[in-house]
Amino acid sequence: MDIAAMSLSLSACSTNTNISVAMMSKILDTVEVTGEALTEMMEAIPTPGLGEHIDVLA
């Protein structure tokens, strides 16, 4: 493989990595906002004890 082809390949790889990191950053922001909203909803439940435990099945 010549240097020019390697350079193009590395550039494309770098671009894909940058796009992936940007997407993961946006996803993390969305998850944080959703988690905060869920916490607020659970705190707003008027019945004492309701919503204190969440069963999560894998």
N, CA, C and O atoms as a Tripos MOL2 file, in Angstrom:
@<TRIPOS>MOLECULE
protein
  232   231    58     0     0
PROTEIN
NO_CHARGES

@<TRIPOS>ATOM
      1 N           0.8490   -1.1710    0.0000 N.3       1 MET1
      2 CA          0.0000    0.0000    0.0000 C.3       1 MET1
      3 C           0.8950    1.2350    0.0000 C.2       1 MET1
      4 O           1.8630    1.3120    0.7560 O.2       1 MET1
      5 N           0.5690    2.1730   -0.8350 N.am      2 ASP2
      6 CA          1.3860    3.3740   -0.8790 C.3       2 ASP2
      7 C           0.9480    4.3740    0.1960 C.2       2 ASP2
      8 O          -0.0920    4.2100    0.8340 O.2       2 ASP2
      9 N           1.7460    5.3850    0.3750 N.am      3 ILE3
     10 CA          1.5200    6.3630    1.4400 C.3       3 ILE3
     11 C           0.2240    7.1340    1.2180 C.2       3 ILE3
     12 O          -0.4920    7.4110    2.1810 O.2       3 ILE3
     13 N          -0.0930    7.4840   -0.0090 N.am      4 ALA4
     14 CA         -1.3090    8.2500   -0.2920 C.3       4 ALA4
     15 C          -2.5600    7.4460    0.0780 C.2       4 ALA4
     16 O          -3.4880    7.9770    0.6880 O.2       4 ALA4
     17 N          -2.5760    6.1800   -0.2900 N.am      5 ALA5
     18 CA         -3.7280    5.3370    0.0260 C.3       5 ALA5
     19 C          -3.8510    5.1420    1.5340 C.2       5 ALA5
     20 O          -4.9540    5.1440    2.0800 O.2       5 ALA5
     21 N          -2.7300    4.9750    2.1920 N.am      6 MET6
     22 CA         -2.7520    4.8170    3.6490 C.3       6 MET6
     23 C          -3.2620    6.0890    4.3220 C.2       6 MET6
     24 O          -4.0200    6.0290    5.2910 O.2       6 MET6
     25 N          -2.8420    7.2270    3.8040 N.am      7 SER7
     26 CA         -3.2850    8.5050    4.3500 C.3       7 SER7
     27 C          -4.7930    8.6630    4.2160 C.2       7 SER7
     28 O          -5.4600    9.0870    5.1590 O.2       7 SER7
     29 N          -5.3280    8.3250    3.0570 N.am      8 LEU8
     30 CA         -6.7690    8.4130    2.8470 C.3       8 LEU8
     31 C          -7.5190    7.4500    3.7730 C.2       8 LEU8
     32 O          -8.5640    7.7970    4.3240 O.2       8 LEU8
     33 N          -6.9880    6.2640    3.9350 N.am      9 SER9
     34 CA         -7.6110    5.2700    4.7970 C.3       9 SER9
     35 C          -7.6340    5.7440    6.2500 C.2       9 SER9
     36 O          -8.6570    5.6300    6.9260 O.2       9 SER9
     37 N          -6.5230    6.2680    6.7240 N.am     10 LEU10
     38 CA         -6.4540    6.7680    8.0970 C.3      10 LEU10
     39 C          -7.3550    7.9810    8.2950 C.2      10 LEU10
     40 O          -7.9510    8.1390    9.3610 O.2      10 LEU10
     41 N          -7.4600    8.8250    7.2970 N.am     11 SER11
     42 CA         -8.3280    9.9910    7.3780 C.3      11 SER11
     43 C          -9.7910    9.5720    7.4900 C.2      11 SER11
     44 O         -10.5450   10.1380    8.2820 O.2      11 SER11
     45 N         -10.1850    8.5860    6.7010 N.am     12 ALA12
     46 CA        -11.5630    8.0900    6.7610 C.3      12 ALA12
     47 C         -11.8450    7.4500    8.1110 C.2      12 ALA12
     48 O         -12.9300    7.6240    8.6670 O.2      12 ALA12
     49 N         -10.8950    6.7240    8.6330 N.am     13 CYS13
     50 CA        -11.0390    6.0830    9.9440 C.3      13 CYS13
     51 C         -11.1880    7.1430   11.0350 C.2      13 CYS13
     52 O         -12.0200    7.0110   11.9320 O.2      13 CYS13
     53 N         -10.3860    8.1770   10.9470 N.am     14 SER14
     54 CA        -10.4400    9.2650   11.9190 C.3      14 SER14
     55 C         -11.7950    9.9740   11.8610 C.2      14 SER14
     56 O         -12.3780   10.2970   12.8960 O.2      14 SER14
     57 N         -12.2850   10.2110   10.6620 N.am     15 THR15
     58 CA        -13.5910   10.8520   10.5010 C.3      15 THR15
     59 C         -14.6950    9.9900   11.0990 C.2      15 THR15
     60 O         -15.5730   10.5010   11.7950 O.2      15 THR15
     61 N         -14.6580    8.7000   10.8360 N.am     16 ASN16
     62 CA        -15.6670    7.7970   11.3970 C.3      16 ASN16
     63 C         -15.6070    7.7860   12.9180 C.2      16 ASN16
     64 O         -16.6460    7.7550   13.5780 O.2      16 ASN16
     65 N         -14.4190    7.8090   13.4750 N.am     17 THR17
     66 CA        -14.2610    7.8320   14.9320 C.3      17 THR17
     67 C         -14.8270    9.1200   15.5050 C.2      17 THR17
     68 O         -15.5150    9.0900   16.5250 O.2      17 THR17
     69 N         -14.5520   10.2390   14.8760 N.am     18 ASN18
     70 CA        -15.0800   11.5240   15.3480 C.3      18 ASN18
     71 C         -16.6020   11.5540   15.3040 C.2      18 ASN18
     72 O         -17.2390   12.0760   16.2180 O.2      18 ASN18
     73 N         -17.1780   11.0040   14.2630 N.am     19 ILE19
     74 CA        -18.6390   10.9520   14.1510 C.3      19 ILE19
     75 C         -19.2160   10.0610   15.2520 C.2      19 ILE19
     76 O         -20.2250   10.4080   15.8660 O.2      19 ILE19
     77 N         -18.5890    8.9320   15.4980 N.am     20 SER20
     78 CA        -19.0630    8.0140   16.5420 C.3      20 SER20
     79 C         -19.0120    8.6750   17.9160 C.2      20 SER20
     80 O         -19.9480    8.5410   18.7040 O.2      20 SER20
     81 N         -17.9390    9.3780   18.2020 N.am     21 VAL21
     82 CA        -17.8100   10.0540   19.4930 C.3      21 VAL21
     83 C         -18.8740   11.1410   19.6330 C.2      21 VAL21
     84 O         -19.4520   11.2950   20.7090 O.2      21 VAL21
     85 N         -19.1400   11.8860   18.5820 N.am     22 ALA22
     86 CA        -20.1610   12.9290   18.6310 C.3      22 ALA22
     87 C         -21.5440   12.3290   18.8650 C.2      22 ALA22
     88 O         -22.3390   12.8710   19.6330 O.2      22 ALA22
     89 N         -21.8270   11.2160   18.2030 N.am     23 MET23
     90 CA        -23.1210   10.5580   18.3930 C.3      23 MET23
     91 C         -23.2700   10.0420   19.8200 C.2      23 MET23
     92 O         -24.3300   10.1950   20.4280 O.2      23 MET23
     93 N         -22.2190    9.4330   20.3570 N.am     24 MET24
     94 CA        -22.2760    8.9240   21.7250 C.3      24 MET24
     95 C         -22.4590   10.0620   22.7210 C.2      24 MET24
     96 O         -23.1360    9.8900   23.7350 O.2      24 MET24
     97 N         -21.8740   11.2060   22.4510 N.am     25 SER25
     98 CA        -22.0430   12.3690   23.3200 C.3      25 SER25
     99 C         -23.5000   12.8210   23.3330 C.2      25 SER25
    100 O         -24.0500   13.1270   24.3910 O.2      25 SER25
    101 N         -24.1220   12.8630   22.1570 N.am     26 LYS26
    102 CA        -25.5350   13.2450   22.0670 C.3      26 LYS26
    103 C         -26.4190   12.2250   22.7820 C.2      26 LYS26
    104 O         -27.3720   12.5980   23.4670 O.2      26 LYS26
    105 N         -26.1060   10.9430   22.6240 N.am     27 ILE27
    106 CA        -26.8780    9.8890   23.2820 C.3      27 ILE27
    107 C         -26.7470   10.0150   24.7950 C.2      27 ILE27
    108 O         -27.7360    9.8670   25.5140 O.2      27 ILE27
    109 N         -25.5430   10.2870   25.2870 N.am     28 LEU28
    110 CA        -25.3320   10.4440   26.7220 C.3      28 LEU28
    111 C         -26.1350   11.6270   27.2560 C.2      28 LEU28
    112 O         -26.7330   11.5330   28.3280 O.2      28 LEU28
    113 N         -26.1550   12.7320   26.5260 N.am     29 ASP29
    114 CA        -26.9510   13.8850   26.9340 C.3      29 ASP29
    115 C         -28.4290   13.5180   27.0330 C.2      29 ASP29
    116 O         -29.1020   13.9030   27.9890 O.2      29 ASP29
    117 N         -28.9330   12.7790   26.0520 N.am     30 THR30
    118 CA        -30.3340   12.3720   26.0420 C.3      30 THR30
    119 C         -30.6510   11.4620   27.2190 C.2      30 THR30
    120 O         -31.6940   11.6130   27.8570 O.2      30 THR30
    121 N         -29.7630   10.5230   27.5110 N.am     31 VAL31
    122 CA        -29.9720    9.6020   28.6310 C.3      31 VAL31
    123 C         -29.9770   10.3580   29.9540 C.2      31 VAL31
    124 O         -30.7840   10.0590   30.8340 O.2      31 VAL31
    125 N         -29.0960   11.3230   30.1020 N.am     32 GLU32
    126 CA        -29.0550   12.1100   31.3330 C.3      32 GLU32
    127 C         -30.3490   12.8930   31.5310 C.2      32 GLU32
    128 O         -30.8770   12.9370   32.6420 O.2      32 GLU32
    129 N         -30.8630   13.5100   30.4750 N.am     33 VAL33
    130 CA        -32.1130   14.2670   30.5660 C.3      33 VAL33
    131 C         -33.2810   13.3430   30.8870 C.2      33 VAL33
    132 O         -34.1400   13.6780   31.7030 O.2      33 VAL33
    133 N         -33.3100   12.1760   30.2420 N.am     34 THR34
    134 CA        -34.3740   11.2100   30.4900 C.3      34 THR34
    135 C         -34.3150   10.7120   31.9300 C.2      34 THR34
    136 O         -35.3550   10.5690   32.5730 O.2      34 THR34
    137 N         -33.1320   10.4490   32.4380 N.am     35 GLY35
    138 CA        -32.9780   10.0070   33.8230 C.3      35 GLY35
    139 C         -33.4460   11.0580   34.8080 C.2      35 GLY35
    140 O         -34.1020   10.7340   35.7980 O.2      35 GLY35
    141 N         -33.1160   12.3120   34.5470 N.am     36 GLU36
    142 CA        -33.5640   13.3950   35.4190 C.3      36 GLU36
    143 C         -35.0940   13.5080   35.4030 C.2      36 GLU36
    144 O         -35.7140   13.7190   36.4450 O.2      36 GLU36
    145 N         -35.6890   13.3690   34.2350 N.am     37 ALA37
    146 CA        -37.1460   13.4450   34.1300 C.3      37 ALA37
    147 C         -37.7940   12.2800   34.8770 C.2      37 ALA37
    148 O         -38.8060   12.4680   35.5520 O.2      37 ALA37
    149 N         -37.2310   11.0940   34.7650 N.am     38 LEU38
    150 CA        -37.7570    9.9290   35.4710 C.3      38 LEU38
    151 C         -37.6600   10.1220   36.9790 C.2      38 LEU38
    152 O         -38.5910    9.7890   37.7120 O.2      38 LEU38
    153 N         -36.5460   10.6550   37.4370 N.am     39 THR39
    154 CA        -36.3820   10.9270   38.8680 C.3      39 THR39
    155 C         -37.4190   11.9290   39.3570 C.2      39 THR39
    156 O         -38.0090   11.7440   40.4210 O.2      39 THR39
    157 N         -37.6430   12.9800   38.5910 N.am     40 GLU40
    158 CA        -38.6460   13.9810   38.9570 C.3      40 GLU40
    159 C         -40.0390   13.3720   39.0010 C.2      40 GLU40
    160 O         -40.8200   13.6900   39.8970 O.2      40 GLU40
    161 N         -40.3640   12.5000   38.0490 N.am     41 MET41
    162 CA        -41.6790   11.8600   38.0360 C.3      41 MET41
    163 C         -41.8520   10.9640   39.2490 C.2      41 MET41
    164 O         -42.9220   10.9430   39.8570 O.2      41 MET41
    165 N         -40.8140   10.2240   39.6080 N.am     42 MET42
    166 CA        -40.9060    9.3300   40.7580 C.3      42 MET42
    167 C         -41.0390   10.1080   42.0570 C.2      42 MET42
    168 O         -41.7440    9.6790   42.9700 O.2      42 MET42
    169 N         -40.3630   11.2540   42.1470 N.am     43 GLU43
    170 CA        -40.4710   12.0870   43.3470 C.3      43 GLU43
    171 C         -41.8410   12.7430   43.4590 C.2      43 GLU43
    172 O         -42.2610   13.1010   44.5590 O.2      43 GLU43
    173 N         -42.5370   12.9050   42.3530 N.am     44 ALA44
    174 CA        -43.8490   13.5520   42.3500 C.3      44 ALA44
    175 C         -44.9880   12.5910   42.6710 C.2      44 ALA44
    176 O         -46.1370   13.0230   42.7600 O.2      44 ALA44
    177 N         -44.7050   11.2990   42.8470 N.am     45 ILE45
    178 CA        -45.7490   10.3210   43.1520 C.3      45 ILE45
    179 C         -46.2850   10.6020   44.5510 C.2      45 ILE45
    180 O         -45.5180   10.6290   45.5140 O.2      45 ILE45
    181 N         -47.6090   10.8130   44.6730 N.am     46 PRO46
    182 CA        -48.1740   11.2050   45.9640 C.3      46 PRO46
    183 C         -48.2560   10.0750   47.0010 C.2      46 PRO46
    184 O         -48.2820   10.3590   48.1980 O.2      46 PRO46
    185 N         -48.2980    8.8330   46.5870 N.am     47 THR47
    186 CA        -48.4540    7.7200   47.5200 C.3      47 THR47
    187 C         -47.0910    7.3640   48.1240 C.2      47 THR47
    188 O         -46.1490    7.0650   47.3900 O.2      47 THR47
    189 N         -46.9810    7.3930   49.4680 N.am     48 PRO48
    190 CA        -45.6980    7.0340   50.0890 C.3      48 PRO48
    191 C         -45.3240    5.5790   49.7930 C.2      48 PRO48
    192 O         -46.1650    4.6830   49.8720 O.2      48 PRO48
    193 N         -44.0860    5.3620   49.4610 N.am     49 GLY49
    194 CA        -43.6030    4.0170   49.1970 C.3      49 GLY49
    195 C         -43.7600    3.5670   47.7600 C.2      49 GLY49
    196 O         -43.0670    2.6510   47.3170 O.2      49 GLY49
    197 N         -44.6520    4.1920   47.0340 N.am     50 LEU50
    198 CA        -44.8790    3.7990   45.6460 C.3      50 LEU50
    199 C         -43.7370    4.3190   44.7710 C.2      50 LEU50
    200 O         -43.4280    5.5100   44.7850 O.2      50 LEU50
    201 N         -43.1380    3.4480   44.0370 N.am     51 GLY51
    202 CA        -42.0560    3.8340   43.1440 C.3      51 GLY51
    203 C         -40.6820    3.7930   43.7720 C.2      51 GLY51
    204 O         -39.7050    4.1800   43.1300 O.2      51 GLY51
    205 N         -40.5750    3.3310   45.0190 N.am     52 GLU52
    206 CA        -39.2720    3.2750   45.6690 C.3      52 GLU52
    207 C         -38.4250    2.1250   45.1310 C.2      52 GLU52
    208 O         -37.1960    2.1940   45.1420 O.2      52 GLU52
    209 N         -39.0860    1.0720   44.6610 N.am     53 HIS53
    210 CA        -38.3600   -0.0920   44.1570 C.3      53 HIS53
    211 C         -38.8060   -0.3800   42.7330 C.2      53 HIS53
    212 O         -39.9970   -0.3790   42.4210 O.2      53 HIS53
    213 N         -37.8310   -0.6250   41.8870 N.am     54 ILE54
    214 CA        -38.1110   -0.9670   40.4990 C.3      54 ILE54
    215 C         -37.4730   -2.3160   40.2200 C.2      54 ILE54
    216 O         -36.2650   -2.4840   40.3880 O.2      54 ILE54
    217 N         -38.2860   -3.2790   39.7940 N.am     55 ASP55
    218 CA        -37.7770   -4.5840   39.4140 C.3      55 ASP55
    219 C         -37.3710   -4.5520   37.9450 C.2      55 ASP55
    220 O         -38.1800   -4.2190   37.0790 O.2      55 ASP55
    221 N         -36.1460   -4.8920   37.6750 N.am     56 VAL56
    222 CA        -35.6540   -4.8990   36.3070 C.3      56 VAL56
    223 C         -35.2820   -6.3370   35.9600 C.2      56 VAL56
    224 O         -34.4130   -6.9380   36.5910 O.2      56 VAL56
    225 N         -35.9530   -6.8740   34.9500 N.am     57 LEU57
    226 CA        -35.6590   -8.2280   34.4910 C.3      57 LEU57
    227 C         -34.7910   -8.1470   33.2550 C.2      57 LEU57
    228 O         -35.0860   -7.4010   32.3220 O.2      57 LEU57
    229 N         -33.7410   -8.9040   33.2550 N.am     58 ALA58
    230 CA        -32.8270   -8.8810   32.1220 C.3      58 ALA58
    231 C         -33.3130   -9.7900   31.0220 C.2      58 ALA58
    232 O         -32.6660   -9.8990   29.9800 O.2      58 ALA58
@<TRIPOS>BOND
     1     1     2 1
     2     2     3 1
     3     3     4 2
     4     3     5 am
     5     5     6 1
     6     6     7 1
     7     7     8 2
     8     7     9 am
     9     9    10 1
    10    10    11 1
    11    11    12 2
    12    11    13 am
    13    13    14 1
    14    14    15 1
    15    15    16 2
    16    15    17 am
    17    17    18 1
    18    18    19 1
    19    19    20 2
    20    19    21 am
    21    21    22 1
    22    22    23 1
    23    23    24 2
    24    23    25 am
    25    25    26 1
    26    26    27 1
    27    27    28 2
    28    27    29 am
    29    29    30 1
    30    30    31 1
    31    31    32 2
    32    31    33 am
    33    33    34 1
    34    34    35 1
    35    35    36 2
    36    35    37 am
    37    37    38 1
    38    38    39 1
    39    39    40 2
    40    39    41 am
    41    41    42 1
    42    42    43 1
    43    43    44 2
    44    43    45 am
    45    45    46 1
    46    46    47 1
    47    47    48 2
    48    47    49 am
    49    49    50 1
    50    50    51 1
    51    51    52 2
    52    51    53 am
    53    53    54 1
    54    54    55 1
    55    55    56 2
    56    55    57 am
    57    57    58 1
    58    58    59 1
    59    59    60 2
    60    59    61 am
    61    61    62 1
    62    62    63 1
    63    63    64 2
    64    63    65 am
    65    65    66 1
    66    66    67 1
    67    67    68 2
    68    67    69 am
    69    69    70 1
    70    70    71 1
    71    71    72 2
    72    71    73 am
    73    73    74 1
    74    74    75 1
    75    75    76 2
    76    75    77 am
    77    77    78 1
    78    78    79 1
    79    79    80 2
    80    79    81 am
    81    81    82 1
    82    82    83 1
    83    83    84 2
    84    83    85 am
    85    85    86 1
    86    86    87 1
    87    87    88 2
    88    87    89 am
    89    89    90 1
    90    90    91 1
    91    91    92 2
    92    91    93 am
    93    93    94 1
    94    94    95 1
    95    95    96 2
    96    95    97 am
    97    97    98 1
    98    98    99 1
    99    99   100 2
   100    99   101 am
   101   101   102 1
   102   102   103 1
   103   103   104 2
   104   103   105 am
   105   105   106 1
   106   106   107 1
   107   107   108 2
   108   107   109 am
   109   109   110 1
   110   110   111 1
   111   111   112 2
   112   111   113 am
   113   113   114 1
   114   114   115 1
   115   115   116 2
   116   115   117 am
   117   117   118 1
   118   118   119 1
   119   119   120 2
   120   119   121 am
   121   121   122 1
   122   122   123 1
   123   123   124 2
   124   123   125 am
   125   125   126 1
   126   126   127 1
   127   127   128 2
   128   127   129 am
   129   129   130 1
   130   130   131 1
   131   131   132 2
   132   131   133 am
   133   133   134 1
   134   134   135 1
   135   135   136 2
   136   135   137 am
   137   137   138 1
   138   138   139 1
   139   139   140 2
   140   139   141 am
   141   141   142 1
   142   142   143 1
   143   143   144 2
   144   143   145 am
   145   145   146 1
   146   146   147 1
   147   147   148 2
   148   147   149 am
   149   149   150 1
   150   150   151 1
   151   151   152 2
   152   151   153 am
   153   153   154 1
   154   154   155 1
   155   155   156 2
   156   155   157 am
   157   157   158 1
   158   158   159 1
   159   159   160 2
   160   159   161 am
   161   161   162 1
   162   162   163 1
   163   163   164 2
   164   163   165 am
   165   165   166 1
   166   166   167 1
   167   167   168 2
   168   167   169 am
   169   169   170 1
   170   170   171 1
   171   171   172 2
   172   171   173 am
   173   173   174 1
   174   174   175 1
   175   175   176 2
   176   175   177 am
   177   177   178 1
   178   178   179 1
   179   179   180 2
   180   179   181 am
   181   181   182 1
   182   182   183 1
   183   183   184 2
   184   183   185 am
   185   185   186 1
   186   186   187 1
   187   187   188 2
   188   187   189 am
   189   189   190 1
   190   190   191 1
   191   191   192 2
   192   191   193 am
   193   193   194 1
   194   194   195 1
   195   195   196 2
   196   195   197 am
   197   197   198 1
   198   198   199 1
   199   199   200 2
   200   199   201 am
   201   201   202 1
   202   202   203 1
   203   203   204 2
   204   203   205 am
   205   205   206 1
   206   206   207 1
   207   207   208 2
   208   207   209 am
   209   209   210 1
   210   210   211 1
   211   211   212 2
   212   211   213 am
   213   213   214 1
   214   214   215 1
   215   215   216 2
   216   215   217 am
   217   217   218 1
   218   218   219 1
   219   219   220 2
   220   219   221 am
   221   221   222 1
   222   222   223 1
   223   223   224 2
   224   223   225 am
   225   225   226 1
   226   226   227 1
   227   227   228 2
   228   227   229 am
   229   229   230 1
   230   230   231 1
   231   231   232 2
@<TRIPOS>SUBSTRUCTURE
     1 MET1         2 RESIDUE 1 A MET
     2 ASP2         6 RESIDUE 1 A ASP
     3 ILE3        10 RESIDUE 1 A ILE
     4 ALA4        14 RESIDUE 1 A ALA
     5 ALA5        18 RESIDUE 1 A ALA
     6 MET6        22 RESIDUE 1 A MET
     7 SER7        26 RESIDUE 1 A SER
     8 LEU8        30 RESIDUE 1 A LEU
     9 SER9        34 RESIDUE 1 A SER
    10 LEU10       38 RESIDUE 1 A LEU
    11 SER11       42 RESIDUE 1 A SER
    12 ALA12       46 RESIDUE 1 A ALA
    13 CYS13       50 RESIDUE 1 A CYS
    14 SER14       54 RESIDUE 1 A SER
    15 THR15       58 RESIDUE 1 A THR
    16 ASN16       62 RESIDUE 1 A ASN
    17 THR17       66 RESIDUE 1 A THR
    18 ASN18       70 RESIDUE 1 A ASN
    19 ILE19       74 RESIDUE 1 A ILE
    20 SER20       78 RESIDUE 1 A SER
    21 VAL21       82 RESIDUE 1 A VAL
    22 ALA22       86 RESIDUE 1 A ALA
    23 MET23       90 RESIDUE 1 A MET
    24 MET24       94 RESIDUE 1 A MET
    25 SER25       98 RESIDUE 1 A SER
    26 LYS26      102 RESIDUE 1 A LYS
    27 ILE27      106 RESIDUE 1 A ILE
    28 LEU28      110 RESIDUE 1 A LEU
    29 ASP29      114 RESIDUE 1 A ASP
    30 THR30      118 RESIDUE 1 A THR
    31 VAL31      122 RESIDUE 1 A VAL
    32 GLU32      126 RESIDUE 1 A GLU
    33 VAL33      130 RESIDUE 1 A VAL
    34 THR34      134 RESIDUE 1 A THR
    35 GLY35      138 RESIDUE 1 A GLY
    36 GLU36      142 RESIDUE 1 A GLU
    37 ALA37      146 RESIDUE 1 A ALA
    38 LEU38      150 RESIDUE 1 A LEU
    39 THR39      154 RESIDUE 1 A THR
    40 GLU40      158 RESIDUE 1 A GLU
    41 MET41      162 RESIDUE 1 A MET
    42 MET42      166 RESIDUE 1 A MET
    43 GLU43      170 RESIDUE 1 A GLU
    44 ALA44      174 RESIDUE 1 A ALA
    45 ILE45      178 RESIDUE 1 A ILE
    46 PRO46      182 RESIDUE 1 A PRO
    47 THR47      186 RESIDUE 1 A THR
    48 PRO48      190 RESIDUE 1 A PRO
    49 GLY49      194 RESIDUE 1 A GLY
    50 LEU50      198 RESIDUE 1 A LEU
    51 GLY51      202 RESIDUE 1 A GLY
    52 GLU52      206 RESIDUE 1 A GLU
    53 HIS53      210 RESIDUE 1 A HIS
    54 ILE54      214 RESIDUE 1 A ILE
    55 ASP55      218 RESIDUE 1 A ASP
    56 VAL56      222 RESIDUE 1 A VAL
    57 LEU57      226 RESIDUE 1 A LEU
    58 ALA58      230 RESIDUE 1 A ALA
